[in-house]
Amino acid sequence: MADKRDRRVAVVGATGVAGQQFIAALDRHPWFRVTALAASERSAGRSYREALTDAKTGARRWYCDEDPSPEMLSMPVVDARDLDLDACDIVFTAVESDAARDLEPRFAKRRPVFSTASAFRYEEDVPIAVPGVNLDHLDIVAAQQKKRGWKGFVVPLPNCTTMGLVVTLKPLLDAFGLRRVVMTSMQGLSGAGRSPGVAALDVVDNVIPYIVGEEEKVAKETGKILGGVAGDRFAPHPVLVAATCTRANVREGHTEAVQVELEREATLDQVRECFLRFGSEFCARGLPSAPQNLIVLHDDPFRPQPRLDREAGGGMSTSVGRLRLDAAGLRYMLVSHNTKMGAAKGAVLVAEHLVDAGRI
Ligand SMILES: NC(=O)c1ccc[n+]([C@@H]2O[C@H](COP(=O)([O-])OP(=O)(O)OC[C@H]3O[C@@H](n4cnc5c(N)ncnc54)[C@H](OP(=O)(O)O)[C@@H]3O)[C@@H](O)[C@H]2O)c1
């Protein structure tokens, strides 16, 4: 008998770095069946296999650890502007912001859209969804639908650098309050996407000390996600967030050094305890893409490391270590998977939450 949570889903931007992670997250999903793939006109009219393959060299440009299934590779790719909304119940999008601004409203007229792009993140009727952190913000989509006359909606995820940060800040906020956060990131290369991406000659043997627009995004999104909803408006949390975002010679996974000034005094044991407990109710629901723990804590002072820890909880747990309290405040390092929790699989988990709750 069919599961009442069975849904047909489309992936838009399926050929890109985040789009490929959607394919990996959905390929054998117990509820969601991929019925349509879309990308730019460059890929349209080809099979997914052909669209991924460099015509000159024959190299397949596939960036996930998990291979796509033969069924997925033989699916046709359509131009995103021609996506048949009758063929899907849910749309996942992974395109650059300019394309998203044009495409997502077209889809949202009729279908729920879960997006990795920043196009709508900062609009007053649009939540930025983080699994286990602020899913109550999703209530605001009713106002979005009413205001825009949409049957569906747009729900973006945060920037991949914001993701690990807010997962660790939320339990601290709830237990001790937050005054100030200083964060320095060392971000994986896949976070820059496939095109234009990061040139190997620039990044090998190097750290790039600036990522355009990233620091502002982290500050703005953190306040919105950690804030509340008053009626049909967001009330951002006033915490001061000072971020320095850098690109490191790491394939996948964002590492962040975090320093937090708490509002109320805390001991290390209390902090440890609140990290360990965080999200247990959400994870216990057993949603297909949810990890066992939102936060994995390390005592080994040489962890977390992106190579060892990005796949924690299937790429959905934030790994935390180097926890210490000193005159500078509470300090720790974290590693979060930027294309899984920080993009595609995180979006799939938000959709699972709404489907499981009978809301879509
Ligand atoms: N990479 C990450 O870690 C990450 C994390 C969080 C959020 N994001 C966000 O996810 C989005 C995609 O990023 P990415 O890293 O996956 O980029 P990417 O590797 O450059 O892939 C871009 C995708 O968008 C498609 N596309 C480009 N222009 C289009 C158009 N006009 N209409 C329809 N499709 C179009 C491309 O299709 P073709 O192959 O046909 O060109 C490709 O599938 C961005 O908004 C990014 O900020 C990325």
The ligand as a MOL file (V3000), in Angstrom:
LIG
                    3D

  0  0  0     0  0            999 V3000
M  V30 BEGIN CTAB
M  V30 COUNTS 48 52 0 0 0
M  V30 BEGIN ATOM
M  V30 1 N 27.6210 24.6820 -3.0590 0
M  V30 2 C 27.2170 24.8470 -1.8010 0
M  V30 3 O 27.8760 24.4020 -0.8250 0
M  V30 4 C 25.9390 25.5820 -1.5050 0
M  V30 5 C 25.4740 25.5760 -0.1760 0
M  V30 6 C 24.3160 26.2880 0.1430 0
M  V30 7 C 23.6700 26.9920 -0.8370 0
M  V30 8 N 24.1410 26.9910 -2.1180 0 CHG=1
M  V30 9 C 23.3760 27.7350 -3.1240 0
M  V30 10 O 22.8310 26.7830 -4.0490 0
M  V30 11 C 22.7090 27.3960 -5.3340 0
M  V30 12 C 23.4440 26.5040 -6.3580 0
M  V30 13 O 24.8120 26.4860 -5.9910 0
M  V30 14 P 25.8310 25.4260 -6.5970 0
M  V30 15 O 27.0230 25.5450 -5.7320 0
M  V30 16 O 25.1760 24.1110 -6.7560 0 CHG=-1
M  V30 17 O 26.1070 26.0890 -8.0440 0
M  V30 18 P 26.6260 25.3930 -9.3910 0
M  V30 19 O 27.4450 24.2110 -9.0660 0
M  V30 20 O 27.2420 26.4750 -10.1770 0
M  V30 21 O 25.2750 24.8830 -10.1180 0
M  V30 22 C 24.3490 25.7890 -10.6630 0
M  V30 23 C 23.1430 25.0300 -11.1990 0
M  V30 24 O 22.1780 25.9820 -11.6430 0
M  V30 25 C 21.8540 25.7130 -13.0200 0
M  V30 26 N 21.5400 26.9790 -13.6740 0
M  V30 27 C 22.3630 28.0120 -13.9380 0
M  V30 28 N 21.6850 29.0290 -14.5360 0
M  V30 29 C 20.4030 28.6070 -14.6500 0
M  V30 30 C 19.2240 29.1650 -15.1780 0
M  V30 31 N 19.2060 30.3920 -15.7070 0
M  V30 32 N 18.0830 28.4430 -15.1250 0
M  V30 33 C 18.0680 27.2150 -14.5870 0
M  V30 34 N 19.1470 26.6120 -14.0520 0
M  V30 35 C 20.3010 27.3040 -14.0900 0
M  V30 36 C 23.0640 25.0240 -13.5960 0
M  V30 37 O 22.6650 24.2820 -14.7300 0
M  V30 38 P 23.6360 23.9670 -15.9910 0
M  V30 39 O 24.4500 22.7680 -15.6200 0
M  V30 40 O 22.6720 23.6650 -17.0910 0
M  V30 41 O 24.4680 25.1810 -16.2150 0
M  V30 42 C 23.4460 24.1360 -12.4000 0
M  V30 43 O 22.5930 23.0180 -12.3560 0
M  V30 44 C 23.2990 28.8070 -5.2040 0
M  V30 45 O 22.2710 29.7170 -5.0010 0
M  V30 46 C 24.1850 28.6960 -3.9830 0
M  V30 47 O 24.3830 29.9290 -3.3350 0
M  V30 48 C 25.2590 26.2930 -2.4700 0
M  V30 END ATOM
M  V30 BEGIN BOND
M  V30 1 1 1 2
M  V30 2 2 2 3
M  V30 3 1 2 4
M  V30 4 1 4 5
M  V30 5 2 4 48
M  V30 6 2 5 6
M  V30 7 1 6 7
M  V30 8 2 7 8
M  V30 9 1 8 9
M  V30 10 1 8 48
M  V30 11 1 9 10
M  V30 12 1 9 46
M  V30 13 1 10 11
M  V30 14 1 11 12
M  V30 15 1 11 44
M  V30 16 1 12 13
M  V30 17 1 13 14
M  V30 18 2 14 15
M  V30 19 1 14 16
M  V30 20 1 14 17
M  V30 21 1 17 18
M  V30 22 2 18 19
M  V30 23 1 18 20
M  V30 24 1 18 21
M  V30 25 1 21 22
M  V30 26 1 22 23
M  V30 27 1 23 24
M  V30 28 1 23 42
M  V30 29 1 24 25
M  V30 30 1 25 26
M  V30 31 1 25 36
M  V30 32 1 26 27
M  V30 33 1 26 35
M  V30 34 2 27 28
M  V30 35 1 28 29
M  V30 36 1 29 30
M  V30 37 2 29 35
M  V30 38 1 30 31
M  V30 39 2 30 32
M  V30 40 1 32 33
M  V30 41 2 33 34
M  V30 42 1 34 35
M  V30 43 1 36 37
M  V30 44 1 36 42
M  V30 45 1 37 38
M  V30 46 2 38 39
M  V30 47 1 38 40
M  V30 48 1 38 41
M  V30 49 1 42 43
M  V30 50 1 44 45
M  V30 51 1 44 46
M  V30 52 1 46 47
M  V30 END BOND
M  V30 END CTAB
M  END
